[in-house]
Structures are given as C-alpha cells and as structure tokens.
Amino acid sequence: MNPAKKILIADDEPGVVMILGMRLRANGYQVIAAHDGARAIELAHLEKPDLIVLDIKMPGKNGYSVLQDLRESVCARSIPIVFFSALPPERAEEKATQLGADGFVSKSADPEEVVVRIKDIFNRLENQLEQTAIRK
C-alpha cells in the first residue's frame, strides 16, 4: 500500500487551515501546516511534501515570493504548488501561472474543489512518470 501523500497547507487563517486540513485528511492525505511564508519555505525543505496549497496574502513573505523561492531551490523546485486565494482569480491566477504554479483555486470555491484539483495534479504527475518509464 502506498503511504499517504503529504500536503503542506500554507495559510495565515487558522479556520481555512482547519477546514481544508480536515477535508484533505478525510481523503487520505497527511497534512502539515504553516501560517506564514517563511515557515512554509522552512517546512517545504524539512518535510518535503508531495504538494503545497499556498495562500497569496500572508504575513512576511507572500505566496508569490514563497513560490519564487521554492522554484529556485534545488530540493524544493519540483514540489507542485496550488494557490488557494481570496484575491480576484482573473489577475491572481494569471500571475500564479506565470510564476510556475501548478493550479489555482479561489477560496470562494467549495473546499472539495481543492481536493479535486489536488487529485488531478497527482494523476497528471503519475501519468507523466508512466510515460517516461515507457519511453525508456
């Protein structure tokens, strides 16, 4: 049996972390949390999560700068990152994509939408690995 995938939730709102964490655990994921950008970067390096759900507006380092720092890090650059933000999706999603995010979900969406997006990303990554293995 595969071990549970580890997801880091980085959000400064404890209620968001709690609700999203409960939903992810109910779907079989292991969850760790950071409440600011600096801690998110630290945990990404220490815990090596399989995916990060990242808020944009946080104290200290915002989500965009966290994403940029992680994409420049040798040991964390390949971690998929999904932004989960209350900012207007039109602008925030475009910027997130330009910076290398793997997805964007508005906080106004049902938390289940985040779970669906995460499952889609994991499925896409598994398919890429399978395709790479087939070519070899």
C-alpha positions in Angstrom: 0.0 0.0 0.0 1.3 3.5 -0.9 2.0 5.8 2.0 -0.3 8.8 2.3 0.8 11.8 0.2 1.9 14.7 2.4 0.4 18.1 1.7 1.6 21.4 3.2 -1.1 24.0 3.7 0.3 27.5 4.0 -2.3 30.0 5.0 -2.5 32.6 7.8 -6.2 31.9 8.5 -6.5 29.1 11.1 -10.1 28.4 10.1 -9.0 27.8 6.5 -6.2 25.5 7.6 -8.5 23.6 9.9 -11.4 23.1 7.3 -9.1 22.3 4.4 -6.9 20.0 6.5 -10.0 18.1 7.7 -11.2 17.7 4.1 -7.7 16.5 2.9 -7.3 14.1 5.8 -10.8 12.6 5.0 -9.4 11.9 1.5 -6.4 10.0 2.9 -3.8 12.7 2.8 -1.3 13.6 5.5 -1.4 17.3 6.3 1.1 19.7 7.8 0.6 23.5 8.1 2.4 26.8 8.1 0.8 30.1 9.0 3.3 32.4 7.2 5.5 32.4 4.1 8.9 31.9 5.9 7.6 28.8 7.8 6.1 27.4 4.5 9.6 27.6 2.9 11.1 26.0 6.0 8.6 23.2 6.1 8.9 22.6 2.4 12.6 21.9 2.9 12.3 19.9 6.1 9.2 17.8 5.3 9.5 17.6 1.5 5.7 17.5 1.0 4.2 15.9 -2.2 2.2 19.2 -2.8 1.8 22.6 -1.3 -1.5 24.5 -1.0 -0.4 28.1 -0.8 -2.3 31.3 0.1 -1.1 34.5 -1.6 -1.7 37.1 1.1 0.3 36.1 4.2 2.4 38.0 6.7 6.1 38.3 6.0 6.5 36.6 2.6 3.5 36.5 0.4 2.6 33.4 -1.6 4.2 34.7 -4.8 7.6 35.2 -3.2 7.3 31.8 -1.5 6.7 30.2 -4.9 9.7 32.0 -6.4 11.9 31.0 -3.5 10.8 27.3 -3.8 11.3 27.3 -7.6 14.9 28.5 -7.1 15.6 25.8 -4.5 17.2 22.6 -5.8 15.5 20.4 -3.3 12.0 22.0 -3.5 11.6 23.2 -7.1 9.7 20.2 -8.2 7.0 20.3 -5.5 3.6 21.0 -7.1 2.0 24.2 -5.8 -1.7 25.1 -5.9 -2.6 28.6 -5.0 -5.7 28.9 -2.8 -6.6 32.6 -2.5 -9.4 35.1 -1.9 -7.8 37.5 -4.4 -9.7 38.1 -7.7 -9.0 34.9 -9.7 -8.6 36.8 -13.1 -5.4 38.5 -12.1 -4.1 36.2 -9.4 -4.4 33.0 -11.5 -2.5 34.6 -14.4 0.3 35.7 -12.2 0.5 32.4 -10.4 0.7 30.5 -13.7 3.4 32.9 -15.0 5.5 32.2 -11.8 5.1 28.4 -12.2 2.2 27.4 -10.1 0.5 24.1 -10.9 -3.0 25.3 -10.2 -5.2 28.0 -8.7 -8.5 27.6 -6.7 -10.5 30.5 -5.4 -11.3 30.5 -1.6 -14.9 31.1 -2.6 -15.0 27.7 -4.2 -16.1 24.6 -2.2 -13.2 23.1 -0.4 -13.9 19.9 -2.3 -12.7 21.8 -5.4 -9.2 21.9 -3.9 -9.3 18.2 -3.3 -10.4 17.6 -6.9 -7.6 19.9 -8.2 -5.0 18.1 -6.0 -6.1 14.7 -7.2 -5.9 15.9 -10.8 -2.3 17.1 -10.3 -1.3 13.8 -8.7 -2.9 11.9 -11.5 -1.1 14.0 -14.1 2.2 13.5 -12.4 1.7 9.8 -12.2 0.8 9.7 -15.9 4.0 11.7 -16.8 6.1 9.2 -14.8 4.5 6.3 -16.6 5.0 7.9 -20.0 8.7 8.5 -19.1 9.1 4.9 -17.9 7.5 3.6 -21.1 9.9 5.6 -23.3 12.9 4.2 -21.5 
